[in-house]
Amino acid sequence: MSWRLHGSYVALPTPFSGTDVDYAALERLVDWHVEQGSDGLVAVGTTGEGATLSDYERRSVIERTSERARGRIPVVAGIGTNNTAQSIELARFAQSAGADAALVVTPYYNKPTQAGLLAHFCAIADASELPLVLYNVPSRTGCDLTPATVAAIRARAPRAVALKEASGSLERAREVRAACDIDLVAGEDALIAGFMALGGTGVIGVVANLAPTEVAELCRVARPGGDAQRTSELVAWLAPLCRDLFVETNPVPVKTALARMGWMREDVRLPLVALAPESRARLLATLSEAGLLEPAVRA
C-alpha cells in the first residue's frame, strides 16, 4: 500500500467535561496541531482512554477528529480491542468516517498465543481497506507481539504497513527491522531519536501534545544523515518532559499539563484518578522550566 506513517503523530487525549466528552476542546486540539506542524493525529489510542469510552463515544471521537482534520492532517483511529469481531466493526466504521489508517493494539486480558495474534490481525486487515498500524505495548496488555509474528502478519496482510513498538527496547526495534520491511514507529517518547537512527519512520507519542513543533523537528533531524547537534539539543530539552509525563499512569499527567496550559480540563475516567499532589508539583515545575507555562524561548 502507498500510505505510510512519517513523522510525529500525536496521541491525542480525549477531553472530558465531567463525565461527558468535550468535543469543542477536541476540535481546538486538532486545529492547534495542524497550526504547529504535527504530521498526524491518533484518536482513541491509549492516551485517548479508548478502554473506558463507550462504543458510541469511541465512534464519535473518531468521526469528529476525522471531520475536523480532513484535508489538513492524517488521522489514525484507535480501533483495537480484545474482541476481534468488535475491532473489525470499528475498522469498518473508521474507514466510513474518513480516518486514514487504523491503530490496532494487541488484545489485552485474553492472553492469545502468537498464532492467535496472527489470526487476529489478519482478520482485521482483511475486513476493511484501511492501512493498519500494529501496536505492541506489553506493559499495558500483558501480551507481546514478537518480531517473527510481525513478519508473518506483514507477509500475509499487506495492509499491515507499520508497527508502533512500545516495548521500550531498541534491541527489539532492531529485531523487527531485521525480520521484515514493516515501517517502524517509536512508541516511547524517550526513544524517538534512537528509532529514527535505526531507520524508523516516526513516532506516535505523548510529549508532542505539549511540544508539537519540537517533536516534529526531532523526527526530521534524527534520521540518518540528519543534524546530530540539533538532535542532541532537542533530546536534552524534551527529556524532562518525557520523564514526568509518565510520573503516573498516562494520560493523567498529560491531561494535567494540557489543563494548566489552557487547552482542556484534566478530567479522567475511573479507574484513573487525578495526580497525587507531589506528582503534580513535580510535573508543573518541569513545565515551567521548559517555558510551557509562560512565554519563553523554546528549544
Buried (B, 14 or more C-beta within 10 A) or exposed (E): EEBEBBBBBBBBBBBBEEEEBBBEBBBBBBBBBBEBBBBBBBBBBBBBBBBBBEEEBBBBBBBBBBEBBBEEBBBBBBBBBBEBEEBBBBBBBBBEBBBBBBBBBBBBEBEBEBEBBBBBBBBBBEBBEBBBBBBBBBEBBEBBBBBBBBBBBBBBBEBBBBBBBBBBEBEBBBBBBEBBEBBBBBBBBBBBBBBBBBEBBBBBBBBBBBBBBBBBBBBBBBBEEBBEEBBEBBBEBBBBBBBBBBBBBBBBBBBBBBBBEEBBBBBBEEEBEBBEEEBBEBBBEBBEEBBBBEEEEEB
